[in-house]
Amino acid sequence: MSRLGNLGARLYRGEVGYDFIRNRKIWYGVSILITITAILGLAVGGLNMGIEFKGGAVFTTDTKAKISTAEATEVATEASGHMAIVQELGNGGLRIQITEVGTAKANEVKETLSDELGIPAEEINADLVGPSWGEQIANKAWTGLGIFMVLVVVYLAIAFEWRMAVAALIALIHDITITVGVYALVGFEVTPGTVIGLLTILGYSLYDTVVVFDSLKEGQKDITKQTRFTYSEIANRSINSTLVRSINTTVVALLPVAGLLFIGGGVLGAGMLNDISLSLFVGLAAGAYSSIFIATPLVADLKEREPQMKALKKRVLAKRAAAAARGESPEGDGPAYGNDETTENAETAGAVVGQRQQPRGHGRTPGKR
């Protein structure tokens, strides 16, 4: 068995692991900091909306221009009065995109480009894009997002419980906010491809979250009939048991997207790939993070407020304290997954998942040989 497979098996059995629930406040703080940064980026810089949303003109040529792409960008910007985006096509021609340009101005720009590029005006194709089309796309995207969120909450509330539905919804909002904030910070153009990417990452984020929730649902069966683990400890074990699977799924999904973003968009200069690849890359990473560090710890926080879970926690801690006073290991000598309070009140609770505690005096009464 490979090392990763062996680690996954040990995580699943609870022999090793990381105490996500105990350290949840750290990750809450990290998420809040990242979210605030994303919101500030949106408030200060805003989004660089593409021509589909602002409207404008797109000029394409099939003939190779006499000037470079940089020079063509400067010429188009000066002629239109707006920032132009110029891309070189595979046949040697150019694609010049200028936002907020009307019909009359587009004709003037076309004549200027014809003179500067050394290409006859009839060989330059000009397409006008109205802002109403982009507005329709945006409205439909918001509608689709709203319907998706409602269906997610309803499904999770039925299949699992309302606390998991609330935690998943918060995680999804967290992922979208971070992804949109990154677009504002880096200044990438927002196009319909970006919208498609944003809607796509919701499915990936929800998949990782549901995998952990399903494991948690199995682990919490008859939870009040035992006195070995608290709800938080079982939740932590559910995260660790699915951790390798979540990592593998995320890495496999990120590799091709990273190829599109860094190689296609960065090295090869295919800028049109950036709009969708950045949203996928950031969204996939944020989705994996939120399903592990945000969604499940939130469920544990909500569940621990229930009277039944509070009573269970008291019984578990009392039993551990009694066992510690006798110098014995708790029933089953199992691993601990507790939070700070559990660790403080029960000496047998380990900070690391799967850390087995040895009984004092190797099971003998203290002071006796």
PAVO-669104 format. One record per residue (C-alpha): x, y, z. Coordinates in Angstrom, 3 decimals, decimal comma, padded with zeros to 6 digits. Layout:
<sites>
X:Y:Z;
...
</sites>
This chain:
<sites>
000,000:000,000:000,000;
001,297:003,507:-000,828;
002,196:005,908:001,947;
-000,801:008,099:001,116;
-003,103:005,076:001,111;
-001,669:003,906:004,423;
-002,157:007,384:005,876;
-005,747:007,422:004,629;
-006,424:004,072:006,288;
-004,945:005,259:009,585;
-006,964:008,472:009,400;
-010,112:006,458:008,736;
-009,463:004,215:011,743;
-008,745:007,249:013,942;
-005,134:006,267:014,664;
-003,703:009,611:013,537;
-005,098:012,943:012,536;
-005,513:016,643:013,206;
-007,948:018,155:015,678;
-009,925:020,451:013,373;
-012,706:021,094:015,863;
-010,401:022,100:018,686;
-008,586:024,606:016,449;
-011,720:025,808:014,679;
-011,454:029,379:016,030;
-008,110:029,779:014,268;
-009,643:028,801:010,934;
-012,714:030,942:011,566;
-010,348:033,861:012,049;
-008,450:033,047:008,859;
-011,704:032,867:006,884;
-012,953:036,140:008,328;
-009,664:037,849:007,438;
-009,734:036,519:003,859;
-013,404:037,443:003,452;
-012,825:040,996:004,725;
-009,924:041,368:002,288;
-012,140:040,172:-000,566;
-014,935:042,578:000,390;
-012,470:045,489:000,616;
-011,157:044,574:-002,830;
-014,693:044,703:-004,192;
-015,462:047,992:-002,434;
-012,257:049,767:-003,465;
-011,358:048,397:-006,879;
-014,615:046,845:-008,019;
-014,915:044,269:-010,761;
-013,443:044,707:-014,220;
-016,575:043,927:-016,163;
-016,105:042,652:-019,711;
-017,563:043,984:-022,917;
-020,529:041,626:-022,631;
-021,680:043,554:-019,555;
-020,587:047,095:-020,442;
-021,238:046,984:-024,159;
-018,763:048,069:-026,835;
-017,138:046,957:-030,058;
-014,937:044,052:-031,114;
-012,695:044,444:-034,163;
-011,091:041,406:-035,772;
-008,684:041,100:-038,680;
-007,637:038,073:-040,684;
-004,563:039,834:-042,038;
-001,372:040,259:-040,045;
-000,963:043,864:-038,880;
002,122:045,980:-039,584;
002,479:046,928:-035,918;
002,894:044,933:-032,719;
000,157:044,018:-030,271;
001,388:046,627:-027,788;
001,343:049,329:-030,433;
-002,129:048,269:-031,572;
-003,330:048,550:-027,949;
-001,991:052,090:-027,712;
-003,557:053,110:-031,036;
-006,985:051,644:-030,207;
-006,982:053,219:-026,740;
-006,148:056,677:-028,086;
-008,679:056,422:-030,915;
-011,562:055,322:-028,684;
-010,765:057,068:-025,430;
-011,253:053,780:-023,574;
-008,875:051,016:-022,563;
-008,504:048,492:-025,376;
-007,651:044,805:-025,066;
-005,730:043,398:-028,033;
-005,065:039,695:-028,574;
-003,162:038,026:-031,393;
-005,105:035,297:-033,191;
-003,706:032,030:-034,468;
-003,775:033,186:-038,109;
-001,685:036,253:-037,289;
-004,652:038,604:-037,143;
-005,768:040,681:-034,187;
-008,823:040,838:-031,929;
-009,330:044,319:-030,527;
-011,918:044,752:-027,798;
-013,050:048,211:-026,668;
-015,795:048,759:-024,079;
-018,437:051,502:-024,024;
-018,171:052,402:-027,702;
-021,237:053,338:-029,754;
-021,889:052,909:-033,490;
-020,589:056,325:-034,557;
-017,438:056,045:-032,463;
-016,876:052,484:-033,651;
-016,771:053,662:-037,280;
-014,172:056,309:-036,401;
-012,072:053,758:-034,554;
-012,302:051,368:-037,482;
-010,930:053,991:-039,891;
-008,096:054,832:-037,507;
-007,217:051,174:-037,068;
-007,236:050,697:-040,837;
-004,652:053,448:-041,266;
-002,421:052,450:-038,364;
-002,563:048,674:-038,886;
-002,051:048,957:-042,625;
-005,151:046,895:-043,344;
-008,051:047,950:-045,642;
-011,142:048,967:-043,683;
-013,305:046,367:-045,454;
-011,018:043,636:-044,088;
-011,676:044,686:-040,484;
-014,806:043,111:-039,007;
-016,607:045,212:-036,413;
-019,185:043,726:-034,056;
-021,156:045,865:-031,622;
-022,256:044,401:-028,302;
-025,067:046,028:-026,337;
-024,934:046,136:-022,514;
-028,490:044,771:-022,278;
-027,280:041,310:-023,292;
-024,798:041,190:-020,426;
-027,447:042,485:-018,062;
-029,720:039,607:-019,049;
-026,900:037,141:-018,394;
-026,229:038,671:-014,972;
-029,907:038,572:-014,005;
-030,235:034,952:-015,085;
-027,069:034,074:-013,181;
-028,406:035,666:-009,989;
-031,706:033,860:-010,466;
-029,941:030,542:-010,998;
-027,749:031,136:-007,965;
-030,765:031,912:-005,780;
-032,644:028,812:-006,926;
-029,542:026,683:-006,391;
-029,091:027,963:-002,833;
-032,724:027,293:-001,951;
-032,600:023,766:-003,361;
-029,354:023,049:-001,505;
-030,828:024,143:001,815;
-034,016:022,133:001,268;
-032,155:019,003:000,174;
-029,630:019,058:003,022;
-032,351:019,778:005,562;
-034,258:016,709:004,372;
-031,314:014,365:003,755;
-029,383:015,414:006,871;
-030,659:018,181:009,167;
-031,173:021,935:009,159;
-027,913:022,649:010,975;
-025,952:021,014:008,190;
-027,989:022,939:005,628;
-027,130:026,239:007,348;
-023,445:025,340:007,615;
-023,292:024,334:003,922;
-025,002:027,578:002,884;
-022,496:029,648:004,865;
-019,635:027,697:003,287;
-021,004:028,340:-000,228;
-021,376:032,067:000,421;
-017,841:032,031:001,823;
-016,496:030,421:-001,378;
-018,316:032,810:-003,739;
-017,229:035,891:-001,779;
-013,579:034,860:-001,822;
-013,624:034,001:-005,532;
-015,284:037,272:-006,547;
-012,932:039,183:-004,249;
-009,900:037,639:-005,924;
-011,210:038,847:-009,297;
-011,469:042,361:-007,897;
-007,956:042,212:-006,425;
-006,164:040,869:-009,512;
-008,235:042,878:-012,003;
-009,112:039,978:-014,302;
-011,958:040,673:-016,693;
-015,369:039,335:-015,727;
-017,069:037,628:-018,673;
-019,900:035,119:-019,120;
-017,186:032,473:-018,733;
-016,522:033,819:-015,252;
-020,194:033,453:-014,373;
-020,161:029,864:-015,634;
-017,057:029,164:-013,542;
-018,674:030,602:-010,416;
-021,760:028,442:-010,834;
-019,575:025,391:-011,502;
-017,535:025,681:-008,305;
-020,688:025,552:-006,206;
-021,161:021,925:-007,186;
-017,575:021,014:-006,295;
-017,768:022,807:-002,955;
-021,052:021,145:-002,088;
-019,719:017,702:-003,059;
-016,828:017,872:-000,588;
-019,128:019,136:002,146;
-021,723:016,410:001,598;
-019,033:013,700:001,736;
-018,023:014,843:005,233;
-021,644:015,286:006,306;
-022,489:011,765:005,179;
-019,649:010,366:007,268;
-020,812:012,472:010,215;
-024,383:011,243:009,796;
-023,183:007,634:010,032;
-020,961:008,376:013,009;
-023,645:010,079:015,084;
-026,092:007,165:015,046;
-027,115:006,287:018,613;
-024,668:008,898:019,857;
-026,591:009,509:023,092;
-026,447:005,808:023,987;
-022,667:005,836:024,457;
-020,287:007,724:026,751;
-016,999:007,453:024,859;
-017,145:010,460:022,522;
-018,794:013,874:022,371;
-020,439:015,177:019,202;
-017,446:017,396:018,431;
-015,119:014,432:018,675;
-017,228:012,385:016,275;
-017,379:015,358:013,896;
-013,619:015,646:014,010;
-013,245:011,953:013,265;
-015,568:012,342:010,263;
-013,341:015,075:008,830;
-010,186:013,030:009,296;
-011,717:009,854:007,872;
-012,558:011,662:004,608;
-009,527:013,975:004,561;
-007,401:012,060:002,060;
-010,377:011,584:-000,238;
-011,089:015,319:-000,179;
-007,444:016,159:-000,857;
-007,200:013,683:-003,734;
-010,410:014,942:-005,327;
-009,336:018,571:-005,046;
-005,818:018,010:-006,377;
-007,077:016,016:-009,361;
-009,572:018,768:-010,161;
-007,042:021,590:-009,659;
-004,316:020,176:-011,912;
-006,061:020,670:-015,285;
-007,480:024,016:-014,148;
-003,996:025,140:-013,115;
-002,787:024,137:-016,585;
-005,416:026,382:-018,169;
-004,634:029,301:-015,852;
-000,848:029,285:-015,621;
000,191:027,631:-018,865;
-002,675:028,503:-021,209;
-003,316:031,994:-019,888;
000,136:032,848:-018,552;
002,755:031,122:-020,687;
000,891:030,773:-023,981;
-000,895:034,097:-023,604;
-004,400:032,797:-024,225;
-005,978:035,503:-022,105;
-009,516:034,361:-022,873;
-008,860:031,299:-020,693;
-008,230:033,433:-017,616;
-011,856:034,417:-017,083;
-013,107:030,906:-016,383;
-009,883:029,227:-015,176;
-009,269:031,715:-012,342;
-012,788:031,313:-010,977;
-012,464:027,527:-011,103;
-009,011:027,487:-009,522;
-009,843:029,807:-006,620;
-013,313:028,332:-006,150;
-012,109:024,723:-006,025;
-009,422:025,561:-003,465;
-011,844:027,625:-001,368;
-014,483:024,885:-001,572;
-012,125:022,209:-000,290;
-010,993:024,534:002,505;
-014,507:025,480:003,600;
-015,795:021,899:003,649;
-013,018:020,903:006,066;
-012,365:023,984:008,168;
-015,716:025,805:008,099;
-018,796:023,671:007,351;
-018,290:020,735:009,729;
-016,938:022,800:012,655;
-020,014:025,040:012,296;
-022,256:021,979:012,517;
-020,421:020,877:015,653;
-020,869:024,323:017,217;
-024,591:024,293:016,468;
-025,121:020,719:017,676;
-023,200:021,241:020,924;
-025,839:023,827:021,885;
-028,530:021,145:022,045;
-029,516:019,971:025,564;
-028,944:016,329:024,589;
-025,423:017,033:023,329;
-024,628:019,126:026,405;
-025,762:016,277:028,636;
-023,725:013,790:026,608;
-020,639:015,951:026,922;
-021,042:016,112:030,705;
-021,366:012,321:030,917;
-018,305:011,772:028,736;
-016,183:014,237:030,712;
-017,382:012,818:034,037;
-016,527:009,298:032,973;
-013,073:010,344:031,778;
-012,413:012,281:034,956;
-013,433:009,276:037,053;
-011,204:006,983:035,030;
-008,306:009,413:035,361;
-008,802:009,584:039,122;
-008,523:005,794:039,292;
-005,439:005,844:037,096;
-007,243:003,965:034,365;
-007,823:004,558:030,691;
-011,380:005,424:029,543;
-013,562:002,607:028,288;
-012,226:001,198:025,055;
-008,920:003,114:025,347;
-010,064:004,970:022,222;
-008,688:008,109:020,652;
-009,898:011,518:021,747;
-011,203:014,239:019,474;
-012,185:016,813:022,008;
-012,113:020,606:022,155;
-010,290:022,757:024,697;
-012,846:022,168:027,447;
-012,710:018,416:026,939;
-008,932:018,388:027,142;
-008,861:020,533:030,254;
-011,389:018,376:032,093;
-010,191:014,946:031,016;
-006,519:014,087:031,216;
-007,046:011,120:028,951;
-008,199:013,289:026,015;
-005,435:013,765:023,422;
-004,992:016,852:021,273;
-004,264:014,761:018,220;
-006,834:012,458:016,703;
-005,953:008,865:017,371;
-003,440:009,594:020,135;
-003,889:006,667:022,480;
-003,394:007,387:026,140;
-001,600:004,909:028,349;
-003,136:004,250:031,775;
-001,180:005,515:034,732;
001,050:002,940:036,301;
000,316:000,684:033,327;
-003,081:-000,170:034,766;
-001,965:-000,681:038,376;
-003,098:001,225:041,418;
-000,792:004,225:042,028;
001,764:003,585:044,754;
001,533:-000,219:044,492;
003,904:-002,575:042,739;
</sites>
